[in-house]
Amino acid sequence: MMTYERSLWVKALTAHSLETISNLAEEINKNWQIKYRILPQNGLSLVTLQDGVFHEPYYLGEIPISHAYLSLINEQGESYDGAAQVMTDSEDLAVALAVCDAVMAHQLPGWKKVAHYIELGMKKRAEENQIRGAMLAKTKVNFSLLSQGENDATD
């Protein structure tokens, strides 16, 4: 089983449906109590970019965003933190991803199942990237041929 960086876990897990991830989090969360460090929230985030010439900020638009920060607490009172931030308007997805994050980060019971879904998700993302790359290659335009045509016309 391949391990991936923590920064890629959300990307991999969101390749699956909300229902799949929710069921996974529910299954591995049976023996844990959830304590929210910060209440899960969703809303809009303003995307700010910087102008390339004057280096001034400008606003591209708004994107939906949800985040969750929680602790999983076992019967002995031991606490394990997890968090997730995702571009969606679903607090449920953010909570499910945060549960998966805590389980993976601390290798709690069920972490191998989460790792399996991460691996499947990364394979899905790789296939999508391959398809996108093929589509991009098919639509590539060689503009240098246009300038040759102009030079031929003036000769």
ZAKOL-500802 format. One record per residue: residue number from 1; residue in three letters; x, y, z of N, C-alpha, C in turn. Coordinates in Angstrom, 1 decimal, always signed. Layout:
+------+------+--------+--------+--------+--------+---------+--------+--------+--------+--------+
! resi ! resn !  neast ! nnorth !    nup ! caeast ! canorth !   caup !  ceast ! cnorth !    cup !
+------+------+--------+--------+--------+--------+---------+--------+--------+--------+--------+
!  NUM !  ala !      X !      Y !      Z !      X !       Y !      Z !      X !      Y !      Z !
...
+------+------+--------+--------+--------+--------+---------+--------+--------+--------+--------+
This chain:
+------+------+--------+--------+--------+--------+---------+--------+--------+--------+--------+
! resi ! resn !  neast ! nnorth !    nup ! caeast ! canorth !   caup !  ceast ! cnorth !    cup !
+------+------+--------+--------+--------+--------+---------+--------+--------+--------+--------+
!    1 !  met !   +0.8 !   -1.2 !   +0.0 !   +0.0 !    +0.0 !   +0.0 !   +0.9 !   +1.2 !   +0.0 !
!    2 !  met !   +0.6 !   +2.2 !   -0.9 !   +1.4 !    +3.4 !   -1.0 !   +0.9 !   +4.4 !   +0.0 !
!    3 !  thr !   +1.8 !   +5.2 !   +0.6 !   +1.4 !    +6.3 !   +1.4 !   +1.6 !   +7.6 !   +0.7 !
!    4 !  tyr !   +0.6 !   +8.5 !   +1.0 !   +0.7 !    +9.8 !   +0.3 !   +0.8 !  +10.9 !   +1.4 !
!    5 !  glu !   +1.3 !  +12.0 !   +1.0 !   +1.4 !   +13.2 !   +1.9 !   +0.1 !  +13.6 !   +2.4 !
!    6 !  arg !   +0.0 !  +14.1 !   +3.6 !   -1.2 !   +14.5 !   +4.2 !   -1.9 !  +15.6 !   +3.4 !
!    7 !  ser !   -1.2 !  +16.4 !   +2.7 !   -1.7 !   +17.5 !   +1.9 !   -2.6 !  +17.0 !   +0.7 !
!    8 !  leu !   -2.4 !  +15.7 !   +0.3 !   -3.1 !   +15.1 !   -0.8 !   -4.3 !  +14.3 !   -0.4 !
!    9 !  trp !   -4.5 !  +14.1 !   +0.9 !   -5.6 !   +13.2 !   +1.4 !   -7.0 !  +13.7 !   +1.0 !
!   10 !  val !   -7.2 !  +15.0 !   +1.2 !   -8.5 !   +15.6 !   +0.8 !   -8.7 !  +15.5 !   -0.7 !
!   11 !  lys !   -7.7 !  +15.8 !   -1.5 !   -7.8 !   +15.6 !   -2.9 !   -8.2 !  +14.2 !   -3.3 !
!   12 !  ala !   -7.6 !  +13.3 !   -2.7 !   -7.9 !   +11.9 !   -3.0 !   -9.2 !  +11.4 !   -2.6 !
!   13 !  leu !   -9.6 !  +11.8 !   -1.4 !  -10.9 !   +11.4 !   -0.8 !  -12.1 !  +12.0 !   -1.5 !
!   14 !  thr !  -11.9 !  +13.2 !   -2.0 !  -13.0 !   +13.9 !   -2.7 !  -13.2 !  +13.4 !   -4.1 !
!   15 !  ala !  -12.4 !  +12.5 !   -4.5 !  -12.6 !   +11.8 !   -5.8 !  -13.8 !  +10.9 !   -5.7 !
!   16 !  his !  -14.2 !  +10.5 !   -4.4 !  -15.3 !    +9.6 !   -4.2 !  -16.5 !  +10.5 !   -3.9 !
!   17 !  ser !  -17.7 !   +9.9 !   -3.9 !  -18.9 !   +10.6 !   -3.6 !  -19.0 !  +11.0 !   -2.2 !
!   18 !  leu !  -19.9 !  +12.0 !   -1.9 !  -20.1 !   +12.4 !   -0.5 !  -20.7 !  +11.2 !   +0.3 !
!   19 !  glu !  -21.5 !  +10.4 !   -0.3 !  -22.1 !    +9.3 !   +0.4 !  -21.1 !   +8.3 !   +0.8 !
!   20 !  thr !  -20.1 !   +8.0 !   -0.1 !  -19.1 !    +7.0 !   +0.2 !  -18.2 !   +7.5 !   +1.3 !
!   21 !  ile !  -17.8 !   +8.8 !   +1.3 !  -16.9 !    +9.3 !   +2.3 !  -17.6 !   +9.4 !   +3.7 !
!   22 !  ser !  -18.9 !   +9.8 !   +3.6 !  -19.7 !    +9.8 !   +4.9 !  -19.9 !   +8.5 !   +5.5 !
!   23 !  asn !  -20.1 !   +7.5 !   +4.7 !  -20.3 !    +6.1 !   +5.2 !  -18.9 !   +5.6 !   +5.8 !
!   24 !  leu !  -17.8 !   +5.9 !   +5.1 !  -16.5 !    +5.5 !   +5.6 !  -16.3 !   +6.2 !   +7.0 !
!   25 !  ala !  -16.5 !   +7.5 !   +7.1 !  -16.3 !    +8.2 !   +8.3 !  -17.2 !   +7.6 !   +9.4 !
!   26 !  glu !  -18.4 !   +7.3 !   +9.1 !  -19.4 !    +6.8 !  +10.1 !  -18.9 !   +5.4 !  +10.6 !
!   27 !  glu !  -18.4 !   +4.6 !   +9.7 !  -18.0 !    +3.3 !  +10.0 !  -16.8 !   +3.3 !  +10.9 !
!   28 !  ile !  -15.8 !   +4.2 !  +10.6 !  -14.6 !    +4.2 !  +11.5 !  -14.7 !   +5.0 !  +12.7 !
!   29 !  asn !  -15.8 !   +5.7 !  +12.8 !  -16.1 !    +6.6 !  +14.0 !  -17.0 !   +6.0 !  +15.0 !
!   30 !  lys !  -17.3 !   +4.7 !  +14.9 !  -18.3 !    +4.1 !  +15.8 !  -17.9 !   +4.2 !  +17.3 !
!   31 !  asn !  -16.6 !   +4.0 !  +17.6 !  -16.1 !    +3.9 !  +19.0 !  -15.5 !   +5.2 !  +19.5 !
!   32 !  trp !  -15.7 !   +6.3 !  +18.8 !  -15.1 !    +7.5 !  +19.2 !  -16.2 !   +8.6 !  +19.4 !
!   33 !  gln !  -15.9 !   +9.5 !  +20.3 !  -16.7 !   +10.6 !  +20.6 !  -16.1 !  +11.8 !  +19.8 !
!   34 !  ile !  -16.9 !  +12.6 !  +19.1 !  -16.4 !   +13.8 !  +18.4 !  -16.6 !  +15.0 !  +19.3 !
!   35 !  lys !  -15.5 !  +15.7 !  +19.4 !  -15.5 !   +17.0 !  +20.1 !  -15.0 !  +18.1 !  +19.0 !
!   36 !  tyr !  -15.9 !  +19.0 !  +18.7 !  -15.5 !   +20.0 !  +17.7 !  -14.6 !  +21.1 !  +18.4 !
!   37 !  arg !  -13.4 !  +21.3 !  +17.9 !  -12.5 !   +22.3 !  +18.3 !  -13.1 !  +23.7 !  +17.9 !
!   38 !  ile !  -13.6 !  +23.7 !  +16.6 !  -14.3 !   +24.8 !  +16.0 !  -15.5 !  +24.3 !  +15.4 !
!   39 !  leu !  -16.6 !  +24.9 !  +15.5 !  -17.8 !   +24.4 !  +14.9 !  -17.6 !  +24.3 !  +13.4 !
!   40 !  pro !  -18.1 !  +23.2 !  +12.7 !  -18.0 !   +23.1 !  +11.3 !  -18.8 !  +24.3 !  +10.6 !
!   41 !  gln !  -18.2 !  +24.9 !   +9.6 !  -18.8 !   +26.0 !   +8.9 !  -18.7 !  +25.9 !   +7.4 !
!   42 !  asn !  -19.6 !  +26.5 !   +6.7 !  -19.5 !   +26.6 !   +5.3 !  -19.9 !  +28.0 !   +4.9 !
!   43 !  gly !  -19.4 !  +28.5 !   +3.8 !  -19.7 !   +29.8 !   +3.4 !  -19.0 !  +30.1 !   +2.1 !
!   44 !  leu !  -18.7 !  +31.3 !   +1.8 !  -18.0 !   +31.8 !   +0.6 !  -16.7 !  +32.4 !   +0.9 !
!   45 !  ser !  -15.7 !  +32.1 !   +0.1 !  -14.4 !   +32.7 !   +0.3 !  -14.1 !  +33.5 !   -1.0 !
!   46 !  leu !  -13.5 !  +34.7 !   -0.8 !  -13.2 !   +35.6 !   -1.9 !  -11.8 !  +35.2 !   -2.4 !
!   47 !  val !  -11.7 !  +34.9 !   -3.7 !  -10.4 !   +34.5 !   -4.3 !   -9.7 !  +35.8 !   -4.7 !
!   48 !  thr !   -8.6 !  +36.1 !   -4.2 !   -7.8 !   +37.3 !   -4.5 !   -6.5 !  +36.9 !   -5.2 !
!   49 !  leu !   -6.3 !  +37.5 !   -6.3 !   -5.1 !   +37.3 !   -7.1 !   -4.3 !  +38.6 !   -7.2 !
!   50 !  gln !   -3.1 !  +38.6 !   -7.6 !   -2.2 !   +39.8 !   -7.7 !   -2.0 !  +40.1 !   -9.2 !
!   51 !  asp !   -2.2 !  +41.3 !   -9.6 !   -1.9 !   +41.8 !  -10.9 !   -0.4 !  +41.6 !  -11.2 !
!   52 !  gly !   -0.1 !  +41.1 !  -12.4 !   +1.2 !   +40.9 !  -12.8 !   +2.1 !  +42.1 !  -13.1 !
!   53 !  val !   +1.4 !  +43.2 !  -13.4 !   +2.1 !   +44.4 !  -13.8 !   +2.3 !  +45.4 !  -12.6 !
!   54 !  phe !   +1.2 !  +45.7 !  -12.0 !   +1.3 !   +46.7 !  -10.9 !   +1.3 !  +46.0 !   -9.5 !
!   55 !  his !   +1.2 !  +44.7 !   -9.5 !   +1.3 !   +43.9 !   -8.2 !   +0.2 !  +44.4 !   -7.2 !
!   56 !  glu !   -0.9 !  +44.7 !   -7.7 !   -2.0 !   +45.1 !   -6.9 !   -3.0 !  +44.0 !   -6.8 !
!   57 !  pro !   -3.7 !  +43.8 !   -5.7 !   -4.7 !   +42.7 !   -5.6 !   -5.9 !  +43.0 !   -6.4 !
!   58 !  tyr !   -6.5 !  +42.0 !   -6.9 !   -7.9 !   +42.1 !   -7.5 !   -8.6 !  +40.8 !   -7.2 !
!   59 !  tyr !   -9.9 !  +40.9 !   -7.2 !  -10.8 !   +39.8 !   -6.8 !  -11.4 !  +39.1 !   -7.9 !
!   60 !  leu !  -11.1 !  +37.8 !   -8.0 !  -11.5 !   +37.0 !   -9.1 !  -13.0 !  +36.6 !   -8.9 !
!   61 !  gly !  -13.4 !  +36.3 !   -7.7 !  -14.8 !   +35.9 !   -7.4 !  -14.8 !  +35.1 !   -6.1 !
!   62 !  glu !  -16.0 !  +34.5 !   -5.9 !  -16.2 !   +33.8 !   -4.7 !  -16.3 !  +32.3 !   -5.0 !
!   63 !  ile !  -15.8 !  +31.5 !   -4.0 !  -15.9 !   +30.1 !   -4.1 !  -16.6 !  +29.5 !   -2.8 !
!   64 !  pro !  -17.4 !  +28.4 !   -2.9 !  -17.9 !   +27.9 !   -1.7 !  -16.8 !  +27.1 !   -0.9 !
!   65 !  ile !  -16.8 !  +27.2 !   +0.4 !  -15.8 !   +26.6 !   +1.2 !  -16.4 !  +26.1 !   +2.5 !
!   66 !  ser !  -15.9 !  +24.9 !   +2.9 !  -16.4 !   +24.4 !   +4.2 !  -15.1 !  +23.9 !   +5.0 !
!   67 !  his !  -15.2 !  +24.0 !   +6.3 !  -14.1 !   +23.5 !   +7.1 !  -14.6 !  +22.9 !   +8.4 !
!   68 !  ala !  -13.8 !  +22.0 !   +8.9 !  -14.1 !   +21.3 !  +10.2 !  -12.7 !  +21.1 !  +10.9 !
!   69 !  tyr !  -12.7 !  +21.3 !  +12.2 !  -11.6 !   +21.0 !  +13.1 !  -12.1 !  +20.3 !  +14.3 !
!   70 !  leu !  -11.7 !  +19.0 !  +14.5 !  -12.3 !   +18.2 !  +15.6 !  -11.3 !  +17.3 !  +16.2 !
!   71 !  ser !  -11.7 !  +16.8 !  +17.3 !  -10.9 !   +15.8 !  +18.1 !  -11.8 !  +14.5 !  +18.2 !
!   72 !  leu !  -11.1 !  +13.4 !  +18.0 !  -11.7 !   +12.1 !  +18.3 !  -11.3 !  +11.7 !  +19.7 !
!   73 !  ile !  -12.2 !  +11.3 !  +20.6 !  -11.9 !   +11.0 !  +21.9 !  -12.3 !   +9.6 !  +22.2 !
!   74 !  asn !  -11.4 !   +8.8 !  +22.7 !  -11.7 !    +7.4 !  +23.0 !  -12.2 !   +7.2 !  +24.5 !
!   75 !  glu !  -12.5 !   +6.0 !  +24.9 !  -13.0 !    +5.8 !  +26.2 !  -12.1 !   +6.1 !  +27.3 !
!   76 !  gln !  -10.8 !   +6.1 !  +27.0 !   -9.8 !    +6.4 !  +28.0 !   -9.5 !   +7.9 !  +28.1 !
!   77 !  gly !  -10.2 !   +8.7 !  +27.3 !  -10.1 !   +10.1 !  +27.3 !   -8.9 !  +10.7 !  +26.4 !
!   78 !  glu !   -8.3 !   +9.8 !  +25.7 !   -7.2 !   +10.2 !  +24.8 !   -7.9 !  +10.9 !  +23.6 !
!   79 !  ser !   -7.2 !  +12.0 !  +23.1 !   -7.8 !   +12.9 !  +22.1 !   -6.8 !  +12.9 !  +20.9 !
!   80 !  tyr !   -7.4 !  +12.8 !  +19.7 !   -6.7 !   +12.9 !  +18.4 !   -7.3 !  +13.9 !  +17.5 !
!   81 !  asp !   -6.6 !  +14.9 !  +17.1 !   -7.1 !   +15.9 !  +16.2 !   -7.1 !  +15.6 !  +14.8 !
!   82 !  gly !   -8.1 !  +16.2 !  +14.0 !   -8.2 !   +16.1 !  +12.6 !   -8.8 !  +17.3 !  +12.1 !
!   83 !  ala !   -8.5 !  +17.7 !  +10.8 !   -9.1 !   +18.9 !  +10.2 !   -9.2 !  +18.7 !   +8.7 !
!   84 !  ala !  -10.1 !  +19.5 !   +8.2 !  -10.3 !   +19.5 !   +6.7 !  -10.9 !  +20.8 !   +6.2 !
!   85 !  gln !  -10.4 !  +21.2 !   +5.1 !  -11.0 !   +22.4 !   +4.4 !  -11.2 !  +22.0 !   +3.0 !
!   86 !  val !  -12.4 !  +22.2 !   +2.5 !  -12.7 !   +21.7 !   +1.1 !  -13.6 !  +22.7 !   +0.4 !
!   87 !  met !  -13.4 !  +22.8 !   -0.9 !  -14.2 !   +23.7 !   -1.7 !  -15.6 !  +23.1 !   -2.0 !
!   88 !  thr !  -16.5 !  +23.2 !   -1.1 !  -17.8 !   +22.7 !   -1.2 !  -18.7 !  +23.5 !   -0.2 !
!   89 !  asp !  -20.0 !  +23.3 !   -0.4 !  -20.9 !   +24.0 !   +0.6 !  -21.4 !  +22.9 !   +1.6 !
!   90 !  ser !  -20.8 !  +21.8 !   +1.7 !  -21.3 !   +20.7 !   +2.5 !  -20.4 !  +20.6 !   +3.8 !
!   91 !  glu !  -21.0 !  +21.0 !   +4.9 !  -20.3 !   +20.8 !   +6.2 !  -20.2 !  +19.3 !   +6.5 !
!   92 !  asp !  -21.1 !  +18.5 !   +6.1 !  -21.0 !   +17.0 !   +6.4 !  -19.8 !  +16.4 !   +5.7 !
!   93 !  leu !  -19.5 !  +16.9 !   +4.5 !  -18.3 !   +16.4 !   +3.9 !  -17.0 !  +16.8 !   +4.6 !
!   94 !  ala !  -17.0 !  +18.1 !   +5.0 !  -15.8 !   +18.6 !   +5.8 !  -15.6 !  +17.8 !   +7.1 !
!   95 !  val !  -16.7 !  +17.5 !   +7.8 !  -16.6 !   +16.7 !   +9.0 !  -16.1 !  +15.3 !   +8.7 !
!   96 !  ala !  -16.7 !  +14.6 !   +7.7 !  -16.2 !   +13.3 !   +7.3 !  -14.8 !  +13.3 !   +7.0 !
!   97 !  leu !  -14.3 !  +14.3 !   +6.2 !  -12.9 !   +14.4 !   +5.8 !  -12.0 !  +14.6 !   +7.0 !
!   98 !  ala !  -12.5 !  +15.4 !   +8.0 !  -11.7 !   +15.7 !   +9.2 !  -11.6 !  +14.4 !  +10.1 !
!   99 !  val !  -12.7 !  +13.6 !  +10.1 !  -12.6 !   +12.3 !  +10.8 !  -11.5 !  +11.4 !  +10.1 !
!  100 !  cys !  -11.6 !  +11.3 !   +8.8 !  -10.6 !   +10.5 !   +8.1 !   -9.2 !  +11.0 !   +8.3 !
!  101 !  asp !   -9.1 !  +12.4 !   +8.4 !   -7.7 !   +13.0 !   +8.6 !   -7.2 !  +12.6 !  +10.0 !
!  102 !  ala !   -8.0 !  +12.6 !  +11.0 !   -7.6 !   +12.2 !  +12.3 !   -7.2 !  +10.8 !  +12.4 !
!  103 !  val !   -8.0 !   +9.9 !  +11.8 !   -7.7 !    +8.5 !  +11.8 !   -6.4 !   +8.2 !  +11.0 !
!  104 !  met !   -6.2 !   +8.8 !   +9.9 !   -5.0 !    +8.6 !   +9.1 !   -3.8 !   +9.1 !   +9.8 !
!  105 !  ala !   -3.9 !  +10.4 !  +10.3 !   -2.7 !   +11.1 !  +10.9 !   -2.2 !  +10.3 !  +12.1 !
!  106 !  his !   -3.1 !   +9.8 !  +12.9 !   -2.7 !    +9.1 !  +14.1 !   -2.7 !   +7.6 !  +14.0 !
!  107 !  gln !   -3.0 !   +7.1 !  +12.8 !   -3.1 !    +5.6 !  +12.5 !   -4.0 !   +4.9 !  +13.6 !
!  108 !  leu !   -5.2 !   +5.5 !  +13.7 !   -6.2 !    +4.9 !  +14.6 !   -6.8 !   +3.7 !  +13.9 !
!  109 !  pro !   -7.6 !   +2.9 !  +14.7 !   -8.2 !    +1.8 !  +14.0 !   -9.1 !   +2.2 !  +12.9 !
!  110 !  gly !   -8.9 !   +1.5 !  +11.7 !   -9.6 !    +1.9 !  +10.5 !   -8.7 !   +2.7 !   +9.5 !
!  111 !  trp !   -7.5 !   +3.0 !   +9.9 !   -6.7 !    +3.8 !   +9.1 !   -6.3 !   +3.1 !   +7.8 !
!  112 !  lys !   -6.2 !   +1.8 !   +7.8 !   -5.9 !    +1.1 !   +6.5 !   -7.1 !   +1.2 !   +5.5 !
!  113 !  lys !   -8.3 !   +1.2 !   +6.0 !   -9.4 !    +1.4 !   +5.2 !   -9.4 !   +2.8 !   +4.5 !
!  114 !  val !   -9.1 !   +3.8 !   +5.3 !   -9.0 !    +5.2 !   +4.8 !   -7.9 !   +5.2 !   +3.8 !
!  115 !  ala !   -6.7 !   +4.6 !   +4.1 !   -5.6 !    +4.6 !   +3.2 !   -6.0 !   +4.0 !   +1.9 !
!  116 !  his !   -6.8 !   +2.9 !   +1.9 !   -7.2 !    +2.2 !   +0.7 !   -8.1 !   +3.2 !   -0.1 !
!  117 !  tyr !   -9.0 !   +4.0 !   +0.5 !   -9.8 !    +4.9 !   -0.3 !   -8.9 !   +6.1 !   -0.8 !
!  118 !  ile !   -7.9 !   +6.4 !   -0.1 !   -7.0 !    +7.5 !   -0.6 !   -6.3 !   +7.0 !   -1.8 !
!  119 !  glu !   -5.8 !   +5.7 !   -1.7 !   -5.1 !    +5.2 !   -2.9 !   -6.0 !   +5.1 !   -4.1 !
!  120 !  leu !   -7.3 !   +4.6 !   -3.9 !   -8.2 !    +4.6 !   -5.0 !   -8.5 !   +6.0 !   -5.6 !
!  121 !  gly !   -8.6 !   +6.9 !   -4.7 !   -8.9 !    +8.3 !   -5.1 !   -7.7 !   +8.9 !   -5.9 !
!  122 !  met !   -6.5 !   +8.6 !   -5.5 !   -5.3 !    +9.1 !   -6.3 !   -5.3 !   +8.4 !   -7.6 !
!  123 !  lys !   -5.7 !   +7.2 !   -7.7 !   -5.7 !    +6.5 !   -9.0 !   -6.8 !   +7.2 !   -9.9 !
!  124 !  lys !   -8.0 !   +7.5 !   -9.3 !   -9.0 !    +8.2 !  -10.1 !   -8.5 !   +9.5 !  -10.6 !
!  125 !  arg !   -7.9 !  +10.3 !   -9.7 !   -7.3 !   +11.6 !  -10.1 !   -6.3 !  +11.5 !  -11.2 !
!  126 !  ala !   -5.4 !  +10.5 !  -11.1 !   -4.4 !   +10.2 !  -12.2 !   -5.1 !   +9.9 !  -13.5 !
!  127 !  glu !   -6.1 !   +9.1 !  -13.5 !   -6.8 !    +8.8 !  -14.7 !   -7.5 !  +10.1 !  -15.3 !
!  128 !  glu !   -8.1 !  +10.9 !  -14.4 !   -8.7 !   +12.2 !  -14.9 !   -7.6 !  +13.1 !  -15.5 !
!  129 !  asn !   -6.4 !  +13.1 !  -14.9 !   -5.3 !   +14.0 !  -15.4 !   -4.8 !  +13.5 !  -16.7 !
!  130 !  gln !   -4.8 !  +12.1 !  -16.9 !   -4.4 !   +11.5 !  -18.2 !   -5.4 !  +11.9 !  -19.3 !
!  131 !  ile !   -6.7 !  +11.8 !  -19.0 !   -7.7 !   +12.2 !  -20.0 !   -7.6 !  +13.7 !  -20.3 !
!  132 !  arg !   -7.4 !  +14.5 !  -19.3 !   -7.2 !   +15.9 !  -19.6 !   -6.0 !  +16.2 !  -20.4 !
!  133 !  gly !   -4.9 !  +15.5 !  -20.1 !   -3.7 !   +15.7 !  -20.9 !   -3.9 !  +15.3 !  -22.3 !
!  134 !  ala !   -4.6 !  +14.2 !  -22.6 !   -4.9 !   +13.7 !  -23.9 !   -5.8 !  +14.8 !  -24.7 !
!  135 !  met !   -6.8 !  +15.3 !  -24.0 !   -7.6 !   +16.3 !  -24.6 !   -6.8 !  +17.6 !  -24.9 !
!  136 !  leu !   -5.9 !  +18.0 !  -24.0 !   -5.1 !   +19.1 !  -24.3 !   -4.2 !  +18.9 !  -25.5 !
!  137 !  ala !   -3.6 !  +17.7 !  -25.6 !   -2.7 !   +17.4 !  -26.7 !   -3.4 !  +17.5 !  -28.0 !
!  138 !  lys !   -4.7 !  +17.0 !  -28.0 !   -5.5 !   +17.0 !  -29.3 !   -5.9 !  +18.4 !  -29.7 !
!  139 !  thr !   -6.0 !  +19.3 !  -28.8 !   -6.5 !   +20.7 !  -29.1 !   -5.3 !  +21.7 !  -29.2 !
!  140 !  lys !   -4.1 !  +21.2 !  -29.1 !   -2.9 !   +22.1 !  -29.2 !   -2.8 !  +22.7 !  -30.6 !
!  141 !  val !   -2.5 !  +24.0 !  -30.6 !   -2.4 !   +24.7 !  -31.9 !   -0.9 !  +25.2 !  -32.0 !
!  142 !  asn !   -0.4 !  +25.0 !  -33.2 !   +1.0 !   +25.5 !  -33.5 !   +0.9 !  +26.8 !  -34.3 !
!  143 !  phe !   +1.0 !  +27.9 !  -33.6 !   +0.8 !   +29.2 !  -34.2 !   +2.0 !  +29.6 !  -35.0 !
!  144 !  ser !   +3.1 !  +28.9 !  -34.9 !   +4.3 !   +29.3 !  -35.7 !   +4.0 !  +29.1 !  -37.2 !
!  145 !  leu !   +3.1 !  +28.2 !  -37.5 !   +2.8 !   +28.0 !  -38.9 !   +2.1 !  +29.2 !  -39.5 !
!  146 !  leu !   +1.3 !  +29.9 !  -38.7 !   +0.6 !   +31.1 !  -39.2 !   +1.6 !  +32.2 !  -39.6 !
!  147 !  ser !   +2.7 !  +32.4 !  -38.8 !   +3.6 !   +33.4 !  -39.2 !   +4.4 !  +33.0 !  -40.4 !
!  148 !  gln !   +4.6 !  +31.7 !  -40.7 !   +5.3 !   +31.3 !  -41.9 !   +4.4 !  +31.6 !  -43.1 !
!  149 !  gly !   +3.1 !  +31.4 !  -42.9 !   +2.2 !   +31.7 !  -44.0 !   +2.2 !  +33.2 !  -44.4 !
!  150 !  glu !   +2.3 !  +34.0 !  -43.4 !   +2.3 !   +35.5 !  -43.6 !   +3.6 !  +35.9 !  -44.4 !
!  151 !  asn !   +4.7 !  +35.2 !  -44.0 !   +6.0 !   +35.5 !  -44.6 !   +6.0 !  +35.1 !  -46.1 !
!  152 !  asp !   +5.4 !  +33.9 !  -46.4 !   +5.3 !   +33.4 !  -47.7 !   +4.4 !  +34.3 !  -48.6 !
!  153 !  ala !   +3.4 !  +35.0 !  -48.0 !   +2.5 !   +35.8 !  -48.8 !   +3.2 !  +37.1 !  -49.2 !
!  154 !  thr !   +4.2 !  +37.6 !  -48.4 !   +4.8 !   +38.8 !  -48.7 !   +6.0 !  +38.7 !  -49.6 !
!  155 !  asp !   +6.5 !  +37.5 !  -49.8 !   +7.6 !   +37.2 !  -50.7 !   +7.3 !  +37.3 !  -52.1 !
+------+------+--------+--------+--------+--------+---------+--------+--------+--------+--------+
